[in-house]
């Protein structure tokens, strides 16, 4: 029977370096002869494109609407016949996702009702729990500094007050889900990318 691929998630507040670390981990896994597929949430599916319009501020949505939209997109991310987590991992392909339900719990969970957002995500039979989550930890002030250097525009969650609240909630989410048996590692993101990648690869090798 062919071994299934691993599902690995990267999380962190904006500017933490998730995109860079996703790419570096993919390179390291491929060096071991593993096949890897990269994904992100919101996805490139129509459900994800609707979320991106709301995040840009182009379409006004309430926090409850945003939470429900993310659940819809996350289910699609799991079950899509081409880019879906289920389909890929069943073929033995490792899937690495930039964000997953931890972000919903941290962003919408802090702004609406945490228990409701958690139940929609954790309670859904079509939303898989990851094999491993890497949380890249960065202070909100460091996040804003990186964002201001790299972008001309910001999203609706990118200000000091919201980033501080979200980071605090992320850390609570990690404690909560670790208590349910999830493998979640907190990695200091305020270091050179190569040093961070080395630590992450050492962690991941313990789980594959």
C-alpha positions as CSV (number, residue, x, y, z in Angstrom):
1,X,0.0,0.0,0.0
2,X,1.4,3.4,-1.0
3,X,2.3,5.6,1.9
4,X,0.2,8.8,2.2
5,X,1.8,12.2,2.0
6,X,2.1,14.5,5.0
7,X,0.1,17.6,5.6
8,X,2.1,20.4,7.0
9,X,0.9,23.9,7.9
10,X,2.8,27.2,8.4
11,X,1.2,29.9,10.5
12,X,2.1,33.3,11.9
13,X,1.1,36.9,11.8
14,X,1.7,38.9,8.6
15,X,5.4,39.5,7.8
16,X,6.6,36.4,9.7
17,X,8.2,34.9,6.6
18,X,5.8,32.0,5.9
19,X,6.1,32.2,2.1
20,X,9.9,32.0,2.3
21,X,9.9,29.1,4.8
22,X,7.3,27.2,2.8
23,X,9.6,27.4,-0.2
24,X,12.7,26.4,1.7
25,X,11.0,23.4,3.4
26,X,9.7,22.3,0.0
27,X,13.3,22.4,-1.4
28,X,14.6,20.4,1.6
29,X,11.9,17.8,1.3
30,X,12.5,17.4,-2.4
31,X,16.2,16.9,-1.6
32,X,15.1,13.7,0.2
33,X,13.3,12.5,-2.9
34,X,9.8,13.4,-1.7
35,X,7.1,14.9,-3.9
36,X,5.7,18.2,-2.6
37,X,2.7,20.4,-3.4
38,X,2.4,24.0,-2.1
39,X,-0.9,25.6,-1.2
40,X,-2.2,28.6,0.7
41,X,-5.4,29.9,2.2
42,X,-7.3,31.7,0.9
43,X,-7.0,29.3,-2.0
44,X,-7.0,30.1,-5.7
45,X,-10.5,28.6,-6.0
46,X,-13.6,30.9,-6.3
47,X,-14.2,30.6,-2.6
48,X,-10.7,31.9,-1.9
49,X,-10.9,34.7,-4.5
50,X,-14.1,36.0,-2.7
51,X,-12.1,36.1,0.6
52,X,-9.2,38.0,-1.0
53,X,-11.7,40.7,-2.2
54,X,-13.0,41.1,1.3
55,X,-9.5,41.2,2.8
56,X,-8.5,44.0,0.4
57,X,-11.5,46.0,1.6
58,X,-13.1,45.9,-1.8
59,X,-16.1,44.0,-0.4
60,X,-17.3,44.7,3.1
61,X,-18.0,41.6,5.2
62,X,-18.7,41.1,8.9
63,X,-16.3,39.0,11.0
64,X,-18.9,36.2,11.1
65,X,-19.2,36.2,7.4
66,X,-15.5,36.1,7.1
67,X,-15.3,33.1,9.4
68,X,-17.9,31.2,7.4
69,X,-16.3,32.1,4.1
70,X,-13.0,30.7,5.4
71,X,-14.7,27.4,6.4
72,X,-16.2,27.1,2.9
73,X,-12.8,27.7,1.3
74,X,-11.1,25.3,3.7
75,X,-13.5,22.5,2.9
76,X,-12.8,23.2,-0.8
77,X,-9.1,23.1,-0.1
78,X,-9.6,19.6,1.4
79,X,-11.9,18.0,-1.2
80,X,-11.0,19.6,-4.5
81,X,-10.3,16.9,-7.0
82,X,-7.1,18.6,-8.4
83,X,-5.5,20.8,-5.7
84,X,-7.3,19.2,-2.7
85,X,-5.3,18.1,0.4
86,X,-7.0,14.7,0.4
87,X,-6.4,13.9,-3.3
88,X,-2.7,14.9,-3.1
89,X,-1.8,13.1,0.1
90,X,-3.6,10.0,-1.0
91,X,-1.1,10.0,-4.0
92,X,1.8,10.1,-1.5
93,X,2.4,13.8,-2.1
94,X,3.4,16.1,0.9
95,X,1.2,19.2,1.1
96,X,2.5,22.4,2.7
97,X,-0.1,25.1,3.3
98,X,0.5,28.7,4.1
99,X,-2.2,29.2,6.7
100,X,-5.0,26.9,7.8
101,X,-7.7,26.9,10.5
102,X,-5.3,28.3,13.1
103,X,-5.6,31.6,11.4
104,X,-9.4,31.5,11.5
105,X,-9.3,30.8,15.2
106,X,-6.8,33.6,15.8
107,X,-8.4,36.3,13.6
108,X,-12.1,35.6,13.5
109,X,-12.0,33.7,16.8
110,X,-10.7,36.8,18.5
111,X,-13.3,39.1,16.9
112,X,-16.4,36.9,17.2
113,X,-16.9,33.8,19.3
114,X,-13.9,31.4,19.6
115,X,-16.0,28.3,20.4
116,X,-18.2,28.8,17.4
117,X,-15.3,29.3,15.0
118,X,-13.5,26.3,16.5
119,X,-16.6,24.0,16.1
120,X,-17.1,25.0,12.5
121,X,-13.5,24.1,11.7
122,X,-12.5,21.2,14.0
123,X,-16.0,19.8,13.9
124,X,-16.2,19.6,10.2
125,X,-15.7,16.0,8.9
126,X,-14.3,17.4,5.6
127,X,-11.6,19.5,7.3
128,X,-8.5,17.5,8.1
129,X,-6.2,18.1,11.0
130,X,-2.6,18.6,9.9
131,X,0.2,16.2,10.7
132,X,2.3,19.1,11.8
133,X,2.0,22.9,12.3
134,X,4.9,25.3,12.4
135,X,4.1,28.7,14.0
136,X,6.6,31.4,13.0
137,X,6.6,33.8,16.0
138,X,7.2,37.5,15.4
139,X,6.4,40.5,17.5
140,X,3.7,42.8,16.1
141,X,6.2,45.7,15.8
142,X,8.6,43.5,13.8
143,X,5.7,42.5,11.6
144,X,4.7,46.1,10.8
145,X,8.3,47.0,10.0
146,X,8.6,44.1,7.5
147,X,5.2,44.9,6.0
148,X,6.0,48.6,5.5
149,X,9.3,47.6,3.7
150,X,7.7,45.1,1.4
151,X,4.3,46.4,0.3
152,X,2.6,49.5,-1.0
153,X,-0.8,48.6,0.5
154,X,-1.9,46.8,3.6
155,X,-4.8,44.4,4.4
156,X,-7.6,45.1,6.9
157,X,-5.9,43.2,9.7
158,X,-2.5,44.9,9.4
159,X,-2.2,47.4,12.2
160,X,-0.5,47.2,15.6
161,X,-3.6,46.8,17.7
162,X,-5.1,43.9,15.6
163,X,-1.7,42.2,15.1
164,X,-1.1,42.3,18.9
165,X,-4.5,40.8,19.5
166,X,-4.1,38.2,16.9
167,X,-0.6,37.1,18.1
168,X,-1.9,36.7,21.6
169,X,-4.8,34.6,20.3
170,X,-2.5,32.5,18.2
171,X,-0.5,31.6,21.3
172,X,-3.8,30.7,23.1
173,X,-4.9,28.6,20.1
174,X,-1.6,26.7,20.1
175,X,-2.0,25.9,23.8
176,X,-5.6,24.8,23.2
177,X,-4.9,22.5,20.3
178,X,-1.7,21.1,21.7
179,X,-3.9,20.0,24.6
180,X,-6.0,18.0,22.0
181,X,-2.8,16.2,20.8
182,X,-1.9,18.4,17.8
183,X,1.8,18.7,16.9
184,X,2.5,22.4,16.9
185,X,6.0,24.0,17.1
186,X,6.7,27.6,17.9
187,X,9.8,28.9,16.0
188,X,11.5,32.3,16.5
189,X,11.0,34.1,13.2
190,X,13.3,37.1,14.0
191,X,16.4,35.4,12.6
192,X,18.1,34.8,9.3
193,X,15.8,32.7,7.0
194,X,18.5,30.0,6.5
195,X,18.8,29.5,10.3
196,X,15.0,29.3,10.7
197,X,14.8,26.8,7.8
198,X,17.4,24.5,9.3
199,X,15.5,24.3,12.6
200,X,12.2,23.7,10.8
201,X,13.7,20.9,8.6
202,X,15.0,19.2,11.7
203,X,11.6,19.3,13.2
204,X,9.8,18.0,10.1
205,X,12.2,15.1,9.7
206,X,11.0,13.7,13.0
207,X,7.5,13.5,11.5
208,X,8.1,11.9,8.1
